[in-house]
């Protein structure tokens, strides 16, 4: 398993796409921090970047790589290695190389310029977001058979989670404005890994505003540590569940 | 003339000569403050040695200087008030005043001043009292450097410093905590309140009503149950105060209700849920203030008019300004907004296109508070950007024509 992961990491590091991604993140973070003296404002801008670019690159790159390495997978399957180990090895390999890009591109600048509770939250949520979208990429790749469909599905998922979902939530809020929606809202956010990451960051950046809500549930959710624990746990679910299903499909899949 | 002078000095001289010092200490013939006051005459000095004294509403009805040495304790054992001062020209310094009775029939106070002038209350420590220092119908009073700690009991708590119908009172350097209201004013005119710290009180850090022409300077109001509330008052000046960490749904850094002709300048509002909340308030100048990391920097209701907001810094607030209707005659000018995205082609330090402080998302939250969960999401950024480019829902009249490109240095 780890051997496969190691091989994949070396393979990916040599490719130019990931290098480009690293440089892009690095350029964005450095420009934001250098151009503005106000660190908090910089973190706000980076949040926006993380919530859009990180999921997009993670899901598309992981899907593309998965399909590009289809022959390698076939070769591995013919060896006496369990399919579970092959898939997990691939997951570890791909996710750790994308994470490496994230560490160099975002974590290092944040540590240098804005090492604070908000900065740490930002890094952690970026991490989890990367992992959950790589996991989703594995699911799309195992579900589909050809590359174009896989990437198409990956893009659709990204588009859904980053834009459409929130639009639907807004619509839902307006439609049912007369009802108490506190619990429903918390459940709804759990259905989207990007929203979960966003809420983790919100709890640091906008806690003053979040405390302005009368609902006891919101107060409890935002005020105590339960909001943080909830979003962390749900993020983990978003990493593990798609991977689990991918594994189940991959085990039975006719390559 | 000479005879008059003679007569005058003849009257005055015995008084001055007779000014004595009375010593109070445990285990001596004069072992309580009450005895000492009975033995004394106007103008005497009473020195109280270190120790614990029971004081059940000791009445100070002569002009005395009462000094505590080593913070002697005056204890009412929860049975009465501790001290009542009914004479002018009293100085009370250096005591520890504890344990008044609590109750809903009377406002039991640790130190009560009633119908007096020229009294100084300084360097005392007040603990576990219902009301701390209670002034009624007084003039020219000084309340200096006292540390006032309440019982933090929600049902049985009075105010730390309570003024009713007073004039020209100076309140300086006090620390008030765990009371109902830290500093409470009703009908207190022309007072000066400076360098006080009021924190963690159950209700308001500062609360005043009908108290015209007061000046509040360099005070800090931190983490109070409901922030600061000021109502029905004209011509006040709030200068260089700090309002910090007042969190909650109906909790405001400053709540202004029916305030007119006020000056609010040089204050700092940091990490409050709402920095300033304004209702029915007219002709207010809000200038040189810093609004940093608040949920809502300002909430200005439509009932306000003729207010000027100039040269303020708005940094890191979730929302800069919100309102509940149409704002009229509210002027923003020359402020620094960190959310401003305009440009400055002629390099004069002010942006070339106006800034609209009320965002569309703020309006959405106004109607639908639950949508707070969507803050900073891509879709919210998108609709805000679109609205900034082509304003249609946000009020056209609320805008800063000359937003600053760089924050104001203080």
Interface residues (C-beta under 8 A of the other chain):
Chain A: X38 X40 X41 X44 X47 X48 X51 X52 X162 X163 X166 X167 X169 X170 X173 X174 X177 X181 X182 X185 X186 X188 X189 X194 X195 X198 X199 X201 X202 X205 X206 X207 X208 X209 X210 X211 X212 X213 X214 X218 X219
Chain B: X247 X248 X249 X250 X271 X272 X273 X274 X293 X294 X295 X296 X315 X316 X318 X319 X338 X364 X367 X368 X369 X370 X371 X372 X373 X374 X375 X376 X377 X378 X379 X380 X381 X382
